[in-house]
């Protein structure tokens, strides 16, 4: 079974530019999550999809961040326009979340550097 | 504010000994508890989940949960140099949630197994 995949693995952009990150969850996982780790800080939750619906986006830092999950399969996270403080590692995770088991499996992450 | 606290370490343990990692959390309604292992530059890897009070064993790993004390721990028996990593405690803290919500992470404990 393939794990969670993310693209790209690294992205370096200038302040003010736009970047789109992609996440492909484990096949059959309805729950998809985005997290971010800024240097020196703990991993922070951004948002949660159940299929194509946003279940919880309380962790999204501001309206420069837009996440979508059309068709309930892969998800994209767009940052527009990017600011210096958006630099960090963006992780995607997915979960089957049935039968009382809620384990989340993480992808390799996208390291975003805004200069 | 919902928090997960871990001692950042480093925690140094001789090879073959038991490594004990601790975590406390702030929210009594927390439902699901997870331990992730993260090697430098890599993504978090799920190693244990625990949902009810008591001990849960999986190979060399034992997770312990005490909801009354808001405390969760991870024991690693017969520690190996390959166990050297950062161990992240993650908690689902959403009241009324079904357990599939976004996780709150601690900053992690850096574990070093000395050969």
Contacts between the chains, C-beta under 8 A, distances in Angstrom:
chain1	res1	chain2	res2	distance
A	31	B	100	5.3
A	33	B	102	5.8
A	33	B	103	7.9
A	35	B	102	7.6
A	35	B	103	7.9
A	35	B	105	8.0
A	41	B	107	7.5
A	42	B	4	7.7
A	42	B	105	4.8
A	42	B	106	6.2
A	42	B	107	4.5
A	42	B	108	7.3
A	43	B	44	7.2
A	43	B	88	7.1
A	43	B	90	7.9
A	43	B	105	4.2
A	44	B	105	7.5
A	45	B	102	3.4
A	45	B	103	6.3
A	45	B	104	7.0
A	46	B	102	7.8
A	47	B	102	7.4
A	48	B	100	7.6
A	48	B	101	6.4
A	48	B	102	5.1
A	50	B	100	7.6
A	55	B	101	7.7
A	56	B	94	7.8
A	56	B	101	6.2
A	56	B	102	6.1
A	58	B	102	7.9
A	59	B	102	6.4
A	91	B	43	6.1
A	91	B	44	7.3
A	95	B	100	6.1
A	97	B	98	7.4
A	97	B	99	7.1
A	97	B	100	3.8
A	100	B	51	7.1
A	100	B	99	7.1
A	101	B	49	7.3
A	102	B	32	5.0
A	102	B	49	7.6
A	102	B	92	6.6
A	102	B	99	4.3
A	102	B	100	5.1
A	103	B	34	7.0
A	103	B	46	5.6
A	103	B	49	5.2
A	104	B	34	7.4
A	104	B	46	7.1
A	104	B	103	6.5
A	105	B	46	6.2
A	106	B	36	7.6
A	106	B	43	4.5
A	106	B	44	4.8
A	106	B	45	7.4
A	106	B	46	7.6
A	107	B	43	6.2
A	108	B	42	7.4
A	108	B	43	5.0
A	109	B	43	5.1
